[in-house]
Amino acid sequence: ESAFRQSMDDNAIQNLASLSQNLTMFGGTCNNPMCDEIHTPNYPLCGMCSESPPLFNAHQHTNAVGTIALFGRGSVDLHKINSWLASILWPNQDEDDKVLRARLEKLLSNESGRNDAKESRSKISHSSKSDKQTIYRMKGVISVGHDLDNAGNIIPSSNDWVDDGLANGDVCCQDGLDKRRYIVQAVNDLWDILPASQNLCWEANETRCCKIVVIGKWLDEGKLHKGFQDCFN
């Protein structure tokens, strides 16, 4: 009996030591930040708490960001493709400042309370971005055909590259095709179209085509494809 009691006392001491160690390890309080009781931590609820642990919002991913590849056989007109890029990268370029100002003032006038300004800014930002196409990046390679007049002759100075192409023999006088490949690059609302190096020129018997990859949010695939196809000669 004495040995049994000694064993029980030893077990109790070990349990108390273990409990003390657990309390020290966890700061001596419950792992529930809403609970101030001192007791052994226990996930998810300690059983002694009057409050449940707060719920934390999990990170959510969106499928709104995507990639679209545009492709077409033939050559594009530089004026047309620059106009198309301006229309999709500067969607509000033709909207009058007075219209934008009136929209802003209307939103501000409809707000009330101490968070008027903050809520208005948030509302304006949300209304201008939510579910609307936003392009982050574009990159591609295109074939260019320069403008011809009614007689079938190249129109000098019709774009930034036709004159030097004629001088260097890069532009065919019969059909206006430029043997140089052109690189299209865009980041947000800035873009550029420049000739590639001479070792990347189109071969005489090579099939001309144009390819552009678009990365963005809420991309309108049908509208992008149509706008791109409209740029071809």
C-alpha distance (Angstrom), angle and dihedral (degrees) to the residues before:
residue distance angle dihedral
E1 . . .
S2 3.81 . .
A3 3.78 90.5 .
F4 3.82 90.3 48.2
R5 3.81 92.2 52.4
Q6 3.80 91.0 47.3
S7 3.83 89.2 52.7
M8 3.82 91.1 49.7
D9 3.80 91.2 49.2
D10 3.81 90.9 50.1
N11 3.81 90.7 50.9
A12 3.79 91.4 49.2
I13 3.79 91.2 50.3
Q14 3.81 90.8 50.1
N15 3.82 91.2 48.7
L16 3.78 91.3 50.0
A17 3.80 90.5 48.2
S18 3.78 90.7 49.9
L19 3.81 91.1 48.3
S20 3.80 91.0 48.9
Q21 3.77 90.8 49.7
N22 3.81 91.6 50.9
L23 3.78 92.2 49.0
T24 3.78 91.2 49.2
M25 3.78 92.2 47.4
F26 3.79 92.6 53.1
G27 3.78 95.9 40.0
G28 3.79 93.1 -97.2
T29 3.79 94.1 -78.5
C30 3.77 139.1 90.5
N31 3.79 118.3 -78.5
N32 3.79 87.9 -125.0
P33 3.83 104.7 94.8
M34 3.80 89.0 -151.8
C35 3.82 91.7 60.2
D36 3.82 124.9 78.6
E37 3.80 96.0 -175.4
I38 3.81 120.7 119.2
H39 3.79 108.6 -129.8
T40 3.76 142.4 114.9
P41 3.81 111.9 -59.0
N42 3.77 113.8 -112.1
Y43 3.82 126.6 178.8
P44 2.94 130.6 -105.8
L45 3.82 98.1 0.2
C46 3.77 124.8 6.1
G47 3.80 96.0 -149.3
M48 3.79 91.9 -127.8
C49 3.79 98.6 68.7
S50 3.76 123.6 107.0
E51 3.81 89.8 -161.0
S52 3.78 129.6 55.4
P53 3.80 117.9 -127.2
P54 3.80 111.8 -91.6
L55 3.77 116.6 -99.6
F56 3.80 116.5 -120.3
N57 3.80 120.2 -146.5
A58 3.77 111.3 -115.1
H59 3.80 118.5 -131.1
Q60 3.79 109.9 -98.4
H61 3.79 126.5 -153.2
T62 3.77 124.8 -147.5
N63 3.78 130.0 -145.8
A64 3.81 91.3 -152.8
V65 3.84 92.4 101.5
G66 3.78 113.3 77.4
T67 3.80 147.7 147.7
I68 3.79 128.9 -115.9
A69 3.82 126.4 -170.1
L70 3.81 116.2 -149.2
F71 3.80 119.2 -159.6
G72 3.77 136.2 174.5
R73 3.79 137.9 162.5
G74 3.79 118.0 -123.6
S75 3.79 133.1 29.5
V76 3.78 132.9 -56.9
D77 3.78 132.5 -135.8
L78 3.82 112.5 -115.4
H79 3.80 93.2 -140.3
K80 3.79 92.1 51.7
I81 3.78 96.3 46.9
N82 3.82 92.5 47.0
S83 3.80 89.5 50.9
W84 3.80 90.7 48.6
L85 3.81 92.2 49.8
A86 3.81 90.0 49.5
S87 3.80 90.9 51.7
I88 3.82 94.7 53.0
L89 3.81 99.0 35.7
W90 3.83 95.0 42.0
P91 3.83 101.1 35.1
N92 3.81 94.0 164.0
Q93 3.80 98.3 41.8
D94 3.82 94.0 112.6
E95 3.78 97.0 45.1
D96 3.77 112.6 108.9
D97 3.81 117.9 -114.9
K98 3.80 89.8 -127.7
V99 3.80 90.1 59.2
L100 3.78 91.9 51.4
R101 3.79 91.5 46.3
A102 3.80 92.1 49.7
R103 3.79 90.6 50.9
L104 3.80 91.0 51.1
E105 3.81 93.4 48.7
K106 3.80 91.4 48.4
L107 3.78 91.8 53.5
L108 3.79 91.5 47.4
S109 3.80 93.2 49.2
N110 3.80 92.1 52.3
E111 3.81 93.2 57.0
S112 3.81 124.0 88.7
G113 3.81 137.9 177.0
R114 3.75 133.4 46.2
N115 3.84 94.7 -53.6
D116 3.82 95.4 54.6
A117 3.79 97.4 123.1
K118 3.79 95.6 41.9
E119 3.80 94.4 46.9
S120 3.81 91.3 46.3
R121 3.77 93.0 53.0
S122 3.79 90.3 47.4
K123 3.79 91.7 48.8
I124 3.78 93.3 48.0
S125 3.78 91.4 48.6
H126 3.80 92.3 47.6
S127 3.80 94.4 46.9
S128 3.79 91.8 49.5
K129 3.81 96.7 47.7
S130 3.79 111.0 24.5
D131 3.80 113.3 107.2
K132 3.81 90.9 -13.1
Q133 3.77 122.3 124.8
T134 3.79 113.1 -97.2
I135 3.81 119.4 -178.9
Y136 3.81 117.4 -153.2
R137 3.80 102.7 173.8
M138 3.80 140.9 4.2
K139 3.77 130.1 -176.8
G140 3.77 133.8 166.5
V141 3.79 152.5 129.5
I142 3.79 122.1 -109.3
S143 3.79 140.8 -178.0
V144 3.80 115.1 -130.6
G145 3.78 129.8 -148.0
H146 3.80 115.1 -170.1
D147 3.80 125.7 -137.4
L148 3.80 120.4 -84.2
D149 3.80 127.3 -159.9
N150 3.80 124.4 -129.6
A151 3.79 90.2 -85.5
G152 3.82 91.2 55.0
N153 3.79 95.9 -107.1
I154 3.79 126.8 135.7
I155 3.82 112.6 -99.6
P156 3.83 107.4 -129.0
S157 3.79 117.9 -130.2
S158 3.80 91.3 8.7
N159 3.80 88.9 136.3
D160 3.80 140.4 -1.0
W161 3.80 96.0 -86.6
V162 3.79 109.0 36.5
D163 3.82 98.8 83.7
D164 3.79 97.5 50.5
G165 3.82 88.7 42.3
L166 3.79 90.0 56.1
A167 3.79 91.4 46.8
N168 3.80 92.9 49.7
G169 3.78 95.6 42.7
D170 3.82 92.4 -113.4
V171 3.80 94.4 122.3
C172 3.80 122.8 66.0
C173 3.80 110.5 -130.8
Q174 3.82 92.6 -152.3
D175 3.79 101.8 56.2
G176 3.82 103.7 8.1
L177 3.80 93.9 -120.8
D178 3.79 115.5 153.2
K179 3.80 112.8 -141.3
R180 3.81 90.9 -153.0
R181 3.79 119.4 95.0
Y182 3.79 112.0 -128.4
I183 3.81 124.1 -142.5
V184 3.82 119.2 -141.8
Q185 3.79 117.5 -157.6
A186 3.80 130.1 170.6
V187 3.79 134.7 172.5
N188 3.80 116.3 -173.7
D189 3.83 104.9 -47.9
L190 3.82 97.5 -15.8
W191 3.80 123.7 88.8
D192 3.78 142.4 163.7
I193 3.80 136.9 -168.1
L194 3.80 115.0 -156.7
P195 3.82 136.4 165.2
A196 3.79 115.6 -102.0
S197 3.79 123.2 -129.0
Q198 3.81 119.5 -66.8
N199 3.81 93.6 -107.7
L200 3.83 88.8 65.5
C201 3.80 97.1 57.9
W202 3.80 122.0 134.6
E203 3.78 115.5 -95.5
A204 3.81 117.4 -121.6
N205 3.84 93.3 -112.7
E206 3.79 96.4 35.1
T207 3.80 119.6 118.8
R208 3.81 108.9 -114.2
C209 3.78 117.4 -130.6
C210 3.82 140.9 156.8
K211 3.80 127.6 -137.4
I212 3.80 128.7 -176.1
V213 3.82 128.4 173.5
V214 3.81 117.2 -152.1
I215 3.82 123.9 -161.3
G216 3.78 118.3 -171.0
K217 3.78 150.7 106.8
W218 3.81 126.4 -74.6
L219 3.82 90.2 -0.2
D220 3.80 114.9 -166.2
E221 3.79 99.2 -139.8
G222 3.80 96.6 -174.1
K223 3.79 94.0 49.4
L224 3.80 92.7 45.8
H225 3.81 92.7 50.6
K226 3.79 92.5 48.5
G227 3.80 93.8 47.3
F228 3.79 90.7 49.0
Q229 3.83 93.8 49.0
D230 3.81 90.3 50.2
C231 3.83 88.8 63.1
F232 3.81 93.4 66.9
N233 3.79 121.4 102.4
